[in-house]
């Protein structure tokens, strides 16, 4: 069974992420979408919230599992019996960074392969950071994220405004 892992922060999950996850699910027997626990990163959504949003957004993808992990991706993959890392690429600048990461992962474990997928052109500009910035100014993110994520973003932005006295 070919098991692939698609890891990231997914803060929040976008249609660009879902494009890569969906296409990967057609190539591999099982795709584990693994949310990286990074305590140094100031995330809008908690790990638990990101996992739940991903579960809801991928509910119709039968061979996709949502999980979270801390530490090295290679260690997590070995624990899960996966041998393929799936990474989405938006631009040449993504490739330079991703190539370095793929090289160190291969050095850490030669059984691990990295599978690069070009993002659909309609999502080539899209990132979680851009989505959060747009949402912060209460502009529409309807074409950028699934409805469940849009609602969660509206709620988070409202909560932050209340905390900040605005």
C-alpha positions in Angstrom: 0.0 0.0 0.0 1.4 3.4 -1.0 1.0 5.8 1.9 1.9 9.5 1.3 2.1 12.3 3.9 1.2 15.8 3.0 2.4 18.0 5.9 2.2 21.6 6.8 0.8 24.2 9.2 -2.6 24.6 7.3 -3.3 27.8 9.2 -5.9 27.8 7.7 -6.4 25.2 5.0 -7.1 26.8 1.6 -8.4 25.6 -1.7 -4.8 25.4 -2.9 -4.1 22.9 -0.1 -7.2 21.0 -0.9 -6.3 20.8 -4.6 -3.0 19.1 -3.7 -4.6 16.8 -1.2 -7.4 15.8 -3.6 -5.0 15.1 -6.5 -2.7 13.2 -4.2 -5.6 11.0 -3.1 -6.0 9.9 -6.7 -2.4 8.8 -6.9 -1.7 7.2 -3.6 -3.7 4.5 -1.7 -3.7 6.6 1.4 -2.9 10.2 2.1 -2.2 11.4 5.6 -2.5 15.1 6.0 -0.3 15.9 9.0 -0.6 19.2 10.8 2.8 20.2 12.1 2.8 21.3 15.8 5.1 24.3 15.9 5.0 26.1 19.3 7.3 28.8 17.9 4.9 29.8 15.2 2.2 32.3 16.1 -0.8 30.5 14.6 -4.3 31.9 14.2 -5.9 28.5 14.8 -4.9 25.9 17.4 -3.7 22.5 16.1 -7.0 21.0 17.2 -8.9 23.6 15.2 -6.8 23.1 12.1 -7.2 19.3 12.4 -11.0 19.7 12.7 -11.2 22.1 9.8 -9.2 19.7 7.6 -11.4 16.8 8.6 -14.5 18.7 7.6 -12.9 20.0 4.3 -11.7 16.5 3.3 -14.8 14.5 4.5 -15.6 13.4 1.0 -12.1 12.1 0.3 -12.3 8.5 1.6 -8.6 7.6 1.6 -7.5 10.8 3.3 -6.7 10.8 7.0 -6.0 13.9 9.2 -3.5 13.8 12.0 -0.9 16.0 13.7 2.7 15.5 14.7 5.6 17.1 16.5 9.2 16.7 15.7 10.9 15.5 12.5 8.6 14.6 9.6 10.9 11.6 8.8 10.3 10.1 12.3 6.5 10.6 11.9 6.6 8.9 8.5 8.5 5.9 9.8 6.0 5.6 12.7 3.1 5.7 10.2 4.7 3.4 7.6 4.7 6.1 4.9 7.5 6.5 2.2 6.3 9.4 0.2 6.1 13.1 1.1 3.8 15.2 -1.1 4.6 18.9 -1.5 2.8 21.5 -3.5 4.7 24.0 -5.5 3.3 27.4 -6.5 6.4 29.1 -8.0 10.1 28.6 -8.7 10.9 30.2 -5.3 9.0 27.4 -3.6 11.1 24.8 -5.5 14.4 26.1 -4.2 13.3 25.8 -0.6 11.5 22.5 -1.1 14.5 21.0 -2.9 16.7 21.7 0.2 14.1 20.1 2.5 13.7 17.1 0.2 17.5 16.7 0.1 17.9 16.7 3.9 14.9 14.3 4.3 16.6 11.9 1.8 19.9 12.2 3.7 18.0 11.4 7.0 16.2 8.4 5.4 17.0 7.2 1.9 13.7 5.2 1.7 11.7 8.5 1.7 10.8 10.0 -1.6 9.4 13.5 -2.2 6.6 13.9 -4.7 6.2 17.5 -6.0 2.9 18.6 -7.5 2.4 21.9 -9.2 -0.5 23.8 -7.8 -3.4 24.4 -10.1 -2.8 27.8 -11.8 -5.9 29.3 -10.2 -4.3 28.8 -6.8 -0.7 29.8 -7.6 -1.0 33.1 -5.7 -2.8 31.6 -2.7 -1.3 31.1 0.8 -2.6 30.8 4.3 -0.9 34.1 5.1 -2.7 35.9 2.3 -6.1 34.4 3.4 -5.5 35.6 7.0 -4.6 39.1 5.8 -7.7 39.3 3.6 -9.9 38.0 6.4 -8.4 40.4 8.9 -9.8 43.3 6.8 -13.2 41.6 6.5 -12.9 41.1 2.8 -14.4 38.1 1.2 -12.4 34.8 1.2 -15.2 32.8 -0.4 -13.1 31.8 -3.4 -10.1 31.1 -1.3 -11.3 28.6 1.4 -14.1 26.2 2.0 -17.2 27.6 3.7 -16.4 25.9 7.0 -13.0 27.7 7.0 -14.6 31.0 6.0 -16.9 30.8 9.0 -14.1 29.9 11.3 -12.0 32.9 10.0 -14.9 35.3 10.5 -15.3 34.1 14.1 -11.5 34.3 14.8 -11.3 37.8 13.4 -14.3 38.9 15.5 -12.8 37.4 18.6 -9.4 39.1 18.0 -11.2 42.5 17.4 -13.0 42.1 20.7 -9.8 41.2 22.5 -8.0 44.2 21.0 -10.9 46.5 21.9 -12.1 47.0 18.4 
